[in-house]
Amino acid sequence: MRNFWLKVDKTLRHHGQQALRGLRGLWWDIARPGTDRPIFVIGCSRAGTTVLYKTLAASPELGSLNRETHDFWVSLHPLAEKNWDTHALSAQDATPKEREAVARYFYTWSGNPRWIDKNNQNGLCVPYLQALFPEAIFVYIKRSPEDNINSLIEGWGKEGKFSTWSDDLPEQVEIDGGHYTKWCFFLSDGWRQYLKAPVEEVAAFQYRAMNEAIMVAKAAVPSDNWVEVFYEDLVRDPVAGFRAVFHACQLQFDVQMEDLCRNVLETPYDAFGEIRLNKWKGSRNREKIERMMTQVEPIARAMGYAP
């Protein structure tokens, strides 16, 4: 009987949320409340984007869907219409109609004209997102190449989690001699050259491609709308690290948020084991990662990591 009532409660909540979204949509169509300084968390996959997103989303000043939004964004620009070449979008891809559609979508789901978004592909779309929302704030999280590549390699071993979007990919993936058969995380220009590559080369390519795209896009974003944070700083001192990010995003950092940040590393989001620095040194991937360092050293240096 208890399970029955739990199902009833879940069903009622589901339909209640649907009704609420419908009412918000009607209000949007009438009042046009607009969008206020949306925040986009960007960075390479496995760089700490999720913990940054979840922590910022805990602010009562922000609306959040509390989930990845890849499917929504791809519905606006299907990969098949771009020959599956890349997730990247340019300023020319943005239209006033899309701004309206995106703003309405996030408002109806979150109930807040100021909201935060994160997915694995947004870092390739900064020019597009800025064209849609010139007032947007971009929060770029950076992670050392060794630890980031190690986590990417581990992520490639969890295809069911990071490849759900690539089921219709029109290419045969045979990475590491066929050990990996689903493409994970995101597509960037040149990805087809790695269909049969060792997994560490794929991970190094993705680290380089994503961070290079972000660093190039940075030049066109006003400094007041651009926030950078090192993953390592959040791990060493999460309270100080998050406080700086909150203030840069024009968000309050009160006692409740401080308590949350003080304990955030004890409840990791999407982490593969304990959160700590230099995990790669004790990992099974160490030799593979060391071989890739010359390939990523230039972009890592530009990001602020000394060799």
N, C-alpha and C positions, 0 to 999 in steps of 0.2 A: 504493500500500500504506500509506503514511504516513497518508493521509486516512482509510483504513479503520480503523486503530487509534485515530485521534483520535475517530472516531465511536463506537467500542467503549468507549473511556474515558469519553466523555460520557454514553453510555447507562448504564454501570455506576454512574457518579456520581449520575445522576438517580434510578435505582432504589435506590441506597444511601441517598440523602436521604429518599426516600419511606419506606423501612423505618425510618430513624431517627425520622422524625416519628411513625410508628405506635407505636414503642416509647415515645416521650415521652408520647404520648396515653394509653397504657396506664398509665404511671407516674403521670400526672396523676390518672387515675381512681382509682388506689389510694391514693396518698400525699397528694393535694390540697396541693401545695407553696405555692399561693397566689401573690399578686402583690405585689411590693415597690416602692412609689413609682415607678410608671411615669412617663415623661416624654413630654409632648405638645408638639411644636413647632408654634406657631401664628403666623399673620401673613397679610397679603394675598399672593395669588399674585404672584410676581416680586419679592418683598421680600427675598429671600435665605434663604428657609426651607430650601432644599435644601442649600446649603453649611453652614448651621447644623446641620441634621439629620445630614448625612454626617460632619461633624467630631465631633459628640457621639457618633454611633454607632461611631466608631473606638475609643471607650473600652472596654477589656476588661471593665469592670464592667457593661456593658449588652448586652442582646440586641437584635438588629435584623433586620428582614426585608430591609433595603436596597432597598426599593421602595415605591412609593405603595400605599396600602391602601384606596383609594376603593371598589373593588369589594366588599371584605369588609364595610365599614361599611354600604354601600347595600343589601347583601343582608339586613341586619337590619331596615332601614326603607326599602323600595323607594320611589323617587321617585314612581312611578305611584300608589302608595297614598296619597300626599299631593298628588295632582293636579299634580305637577311644580311646586309652588309655591316650594319652597326646600329647600336642603340642611340648614337649621337643625334642631336637635333640642333639646328642653327636658329639664329634670330629670324631668318626668313621663313621658318616653319611656323612661327607664331602669328596668330590672327586675333582681332578683337573678339570674334565669335568664340574662339577657344578660351580667351581670358574669361569671358562670361561663363562658359561651361565649367571651367576648372574652379572658378570662384564659387559658383553655385553648388558644385559637387561637394567641396570641402565644407561649405557652410551647412548644407543639409545634413551631412554626416556628423559634423562636430558641434554645430550650434554656436560657433564663435567666428566672428569676422577676422580674427587673428589666429592663425593655425600654423602647425609645423608638419613637415613631410620628410620622408626618407625612403629611399630604395637603392638598390645596387647600381642603378643606371643614371641617377640624377647628376653625377659628376661629369658625365659626358654631355650634359644638356644645359650647362650654365648659361650660354648665350640665349638659348630658347626661353629658359625660365626667367631670365632677366628681361627679355623683351615682353613676356607676358605680364610680369610684375616688376616694374622698375624700382619699386620701393622695397623689394624683397631683401632679406638678409641671408647671406650664405655662410654657413659655419663649416669650415673645412678641417677635418681631423686627419692628422698625419701619424703614421706609425713607421718605426724603423724597418728598413727593407728585409732584414733577416727574420724578424718575428712576423712581419706581415706575410712574407712569402711562405714561411712555415705554416701559418694558419690557412693560407690559400690552398696549399698542398693537402692539408688535412680536410679542408672543405670539399675538395674534389673527390674525396673518398666518401662523401655524404651526398651522392647524386640526387637521392630522393628529396633532399631539402633545398638544394640550390640549383636544380635543373628543371623544375616543374614547368617553366616557361618555354623550354626548348624542345618539347616533344615533337613538334612539327618541323624541326630544323631539316632543311633539304640536303644535308651533307652527312656522310658517315664519319663518326668520331671514333678514332682508334688510338687514343693517346696512350703512351706507355705500352705499345704493342697490343692494344685492345683491352687493356685493364680498365680504362675509363671510356665509356661509350655514350655519355650524355654531356653536352657542353654546359658548364656551370657559370653562374654569376652574371656575365654580361658579354655582349659582342662589341668589339671595337675594330676599326679598320685594320685589315691584315690578319684577322683571326684564322682565316682558312689556311694560312701557311703553317699552322700549328696543329692541324687535325691528327697528325701522326707523331707529334713531338713528345719528348719526355715531359712528364708532368711539371717538373721544376722549370722547364723552359716556358711552358704555358703560364705558370704562375708569375714568373719574372716579366713576361710580356704584359700580362694584365696589370701588374703593379706599375710598370713603366707607362703603359698607355693611359691608364686612368689618371695618374698623377700629372703626367705631361699635359693632358687635356685641361685639367683643373688649373694648372699654373699658367697656361696660355690664356684661359678665360679670365683669370684674375685681373689682368691688365685693363680690362674694360669695365670692371665693377668699381664704383666709388669706394674709397677706403672705409667710409662709415658703414657700408653695407657688407663688409667682408671681415670675417672673424676666423682666426686660425688657432688651433690648439694641438699640441703634441699629445698623443695617447700616453706617452710616458709620464707627462706631467700630471695627467688625471690619475694614474696609478700611484705615483709617489705621494701626491697630496691632493686627493679628490676634492676636498672642501675648497682649498684655494684655487684649484684648477677650474672647477665648475663655477665658483663665484665670479671669476674673471669672464667666463663665457656668458653667464647670465647678465652681468652688467653690460657687456658689449652688445647683447641682444636687446637691451633696454627692458630687462625683466627684473622683478624684485627677487632678492635672495634673502628670505627671512629665516627664522629659526627652524621652521619645519623643513625647508629645503636644505638647510645646513645639516640637519639630522639625517635626511635621506642620503645626501652625498657622502656623509661620513661612513655610512654603512653600505654604500652602493656596490662595492667590490665583493661583499659577502653574498650578494644575490645576483650573480652575473647573468647577463642576457646573451644567449647564443654563444657562450664561451665553451671552448673545448678543454674542460678541466679548470684548474685553479688559475686565476688571473695573476700573472707576475711577469716581470721583465726578463728578457733574454731566455725565454723558454726554448728557443731554437737550439741553444747550445747543448741541451740535454735531449734533444729530439732525435728520432730516427732519420730525420731529413737533413741533418747537419752537413754532411758532405755534399749533398745535392745543392744546398743553399750556397755554400761557399763557392761552388763552381759558377754560380749565377751573379756574383757580386760585381764583376766588371761590366755586366750588361745593365745594371741598374745604378751604378755609382754616380753618373752625371745627374740623373733626376733626384737621387737621394741627397746629393750635395745641394742642389737647388732648393730642396725642401728644408734644408737646415741640418742634415745629418752628415757629420764628418766621417770620412772613411776610416 
